[in-house]
Amino acid sequence: MTEVVGQETEQKLVTLTIDNRKVSVAPGTWVVDAAKQAGIDIPVFCYHPKMEPVGMCRMCLVEVGRPMIDRATGQPVLETDGSPKIKFGAKLETGCTIPVSEGMVVRGYTDKVKEGRDEILEFLLTSHPLDCPICDKGGECPLQNLTMSFGPGQSRYIYDEKKRLAKHVPLGDLIVLDRERCIQCARCTRFQNEIVDDPVIGFSQRGRALEIVTFSEPGFDSYWSGNTTDICPVGALTTVDFRFGARPWELRSEASLCTHCPVNCNITLNTRREAKDGGRYVVKRVMPRQNEWVNEIWMCDKGRFAYHYTEPANRITQPMVRKSGQLIPVSWDEALAAAGDQVNKAGGKLVTLAGGRVSNEDYYNLKQLADKAKGQAFLYSQMAGGDLVAQVGLGSGSNLGDLGPGRAILVIACDFEEEAPLWWLRVKQAAERGAMLIVANPRRTKLDSHAKYSLRYQYGEEAAVLHAMLDSFSPKRPDQPESVKKLLRNDSLKAAAQEIVQAENLVVFYGSEGTDLAASQSLANAAANLLIATGHVGRPNNGLVAVWDKGNAQGAWDQGLRPSQDLATQMKDAAVLYIAGADPAGDDPQLAAAVDGAQFVIVQELAMTKTAQAADIVFPAQAFTERDGTYTSGERRVQRFYPAVPALEGTRPDFAITAQLASAIGLDLEDKLASLAFKQLAAATEAYNDVDYGKLAEIREQWPIVGRADVYYGGTTYDNKQGLGVQLASAAERGLSPALAFEPPKERATIANGLIAVPVSRLYDRGNTVVPSRLLGTRLESPQVVLNPEDAESLKLEMGKPGKVKLNGAQIAVTVRIDNSLSKGTALIPRSLGIPINGPTPIQVEA
Amino acid sequence: MSEYFLLRNREIPNIDDLVIYRQNKGFETFQSAVTSMKPDEVTEIVKASGLRGRGGAGFPTGMKWSFIDKNNWPHYVVANADESEPGTFKDREIMESNPFQFLEGVMLCAYAIGANAAYIYLRGEFWQLAAELDRHIEYLERENLLGDKLFGTDYSLRLYTHLGAGAYICGEETAMLESLEGKLGQPRLRPPFPPSFGLYGKPTVVNNVETLANVPLIVERGAEWYRKFGTEKSPGTKVFSLSGNVEKPGNYELPLGATFRELIFAHGGGIPGGRNIKAIMPAGASSSLIFADEKALDTPMDYESVPNVGAQLGSASVIVIDDSVSMDWLIDKTVHFFAHESCGKCTPCREGTYWMRHITERISHGQASWDDVILLNEVANGIKGKCLCALGDFATEAVMSSIARFRSDFETKTHAAAETIEAKVSP
């Protein structure tokens, strides 16, 4: 008996015979999947285990026999020996479209089936060009593999009659289509349609002329386009990033994690030594790595393409110390001595500031240093609630892939696909499986089309929405502000609240749509209250998830770092300002001024950011590709990443730099092995007590089967051999009952005449980790302001035309955009486009 | 035939005028059904009559109606007016000249299965016909024969026409549904079949125009009356579309069971120019070629007898081939048709018809050897039985049957080609 991952084991299994082997699987399983589970290969092209079958390519044709039933009596017909008589169909049938039935007999080894496979391959090869010597797919190509296994060795087709088609058709800037290689299996169009709801490519024409075209402008306008190159069974779809880059068999692979967003997708870094780069190892491409609890087999294009910032051309390779106003390269010893000296003299006025992409080990050492020096340890972020997530977050055993009927999901103040694409995807799929989805946001986002309830509110009222929901089914408090009372009149909101109460599970995601730190705190608090009041804490698939702005914010919170309520003042007044992996000076002129105001600034960074340029001492740090460490995802899964390329000479990992710095004040921290730093961290942090690098490297069999020998089945996503990670138990799960802490929501800020700008997030912003990937260039958002149509008209501004915005003391040239679902009086400013915005703020816009 | 049941325009002038149609009991049956019969009763009559689908598959119509899933609503009727099989032009005459009998058939079917909306899918080239049908439908609405709460009952019904855009594959019922839904016209997987999962995923009956045109008289006069015509297993009359090498091509309504000889010689006037009949294609381009010997000519044209001569009756679009035609030329034509019309969804049809086309071109242009003929047959064999829908199989029928039964045509052609090449090569 073969067990299927993720299925209930109590249901009655169906037993059938495939190639003379008895197989028992869950009812509803397709014959090809049943075979695969039993270790029998039925070749496929168009079928993919994550998508609905279409039976198009006809590669999986097998002989199918079913027990005969006497029509008159309804009884099975038996052979002389008492076994059921099996009737085989006159024609071969496609194994991908037939669900298993009791007593079915499937034969894939007969001559008829072999001829069928040979013939289908011969048909495909009549049009397919002999590109193997120059085709990127060679070496990981299902067509190559299946031809070797089942296909003809010689062609009967006349070469001159082969159809000639276009060989490099750009589908947008990122993906290239080769029309001659395409076998019209529709995996790409079905993926875009079915899985990621971006039907921007499709078929045109018919018959032999059937071809893929893109409907969007820019072409293939989707955050998921790279995945189609993984599942394409031939070299028809390739990425501009990797095209003609290397042969798959030349590549080494290492497990790693994407650091851009709090999903922490599991990835594989493929590397190769490059002569043109002086013989060093270069990351040639980023591929998804299978983890059915996190990202399944997918990844978004930002993670796939925005890794070039780790390359040497960008990087600092020597410590620097400011002498006579200039930053001069010095030795590590000199720099560490100078820095240590300053830290020693800081006397409680040490302020450490870390960005959200730094690893757990790095945060631990930073916090130890700050505590020992009686200074501050801040996380560079405008989001709150990480402590609440530790209390009532998703606990062990949680898996978004398990959510379905009877389970509820609430997503509030979040443009989900922009802020955490893989969670958008998993929540959308949960809704499609029957989970009850509530989306609450001031404007429409892509997730709304899958929501049962779409709740609209004004920017600033996010916490009020949750208070209103809570109030609608629990005794009403008399001191509720007007905003809550108004929301309580919304019938949809009340109906949604009722369903939440009755749901077996509730997961609440909160983002940062239009919020600053105070609003985020209010929101997280209200969300935690809602979960506690409805009893949705302490059990798997229940709890609070923060859609953090960066990959390891949860890890920072777990280590005790907190955002500062007034960062500018804290930095300005610092005796020593120690910044790791953050660029406040580059983000905001007011913060730049604060950095300048600090007495002594130490920066550890990958590149010479504006903040590094303002520093007194600069330490060159290592990128995630060059070292190991751990991150904690927003779902509180701790995962390991491994070094894929040797560290750039002259650089050290963040935790090591901090440890070496800390020795100046007599603190002995781990500075060699991340695993040992983690060991100390785990001992000191209750939730992490049972976790170590060994446990993090454990793996399990996953379904569907993907990877090297099975590329034809699941695609070229890498199988996971280096660790699935460990999901931490929430405090509630460990029996520490969380307390309700009611905090009345604040009234939203309004101004009588004029616009208030609020910050929103976009996936393709102009952050330091994105811009160096030049292939994304045209896709990056340009500085813009988004207005309601009436506001735009009254200011004489037009869609797509230039404008100027004045806010927070800065004046920036922007492009004007219009959003019909935006309410009057509010302007949206996307973050990280060079326009300084931290929260709701008055703004002036003119032509 | 003293009386026409389908091509009644040939007996009753101006029956395409609603007034005249109503003078000939037009829409009385529909009214009586809606006001005094249960929907299932209508289905039972059609079932008992033994009427079989006239689109080519010959599936028992009443049985199809009874398969409709009563637990899933709403229901739809889709009339297949795509008529794209080469050699078929019967539905066109019915819709042009006896339109109201067809529409009444649609309406009775809708009532029988509980549909409140019916769609008529016409091939794009019938845009003028669709405009006429729209006018007829509008007329019926003004006469309160279509619309809300008909005849004082709770039953409402509306009819809509929809145009295709020049694809033969959209005559395949599930491809037609896809096209109606605004998607690419490619067939769906079956099962599930339209009576359980049809238009927009709802239970749908798809019937051919001629099939539906039979319904009013069956419901009016009863199943026993209908069974007086035709044969036991293929009751009723059929409109045969006769074309090819005959004196009088056209539509002929005859009882099922009439022989090929009768159709081709008695009605069609025989072969012109003193030539001899060579082959018969009973089902348009999708046919197997029947070797036209005496036995074949005396074969009754019904669904069970035609297989005795190695073919299917299909849509009864009888194309007559005389001895001036060499089969390699003929199959080049049919293969060109199928290669052009293949939707491209499944590998064997998409690649196979394209490959066959190249081979038949070379053979018919005298550029092929006997090995190519063998290859052609093997390619056809490779396609057969492996495709997602029937088009792929149909593409192989003429090819394989002509190579098997008219082998000499290919031998002659390839020998001549070999001689020509040799003549060019040797000085």
Interface residues (C-beta under 8 A of the other chain):
Chain A: P53 V54 G55 M56 C57 R58 M59 L61 A90 K91 L92 T97 G116 E119 I120 E122 F123 L124 T126 S127 R156 Y157 I158 E161 K163 I183 Q184 G202 F203 Q205 R206 G207 R208 A209 L210
Chain B: A167 I169 L184 G185 L189 A339 H340 E341 S342 C343 G344 K345 C346 T347 P348 R350 E351 G352 T353 Y354 W355 H358 L375 G382 G385 K386 C387 L388
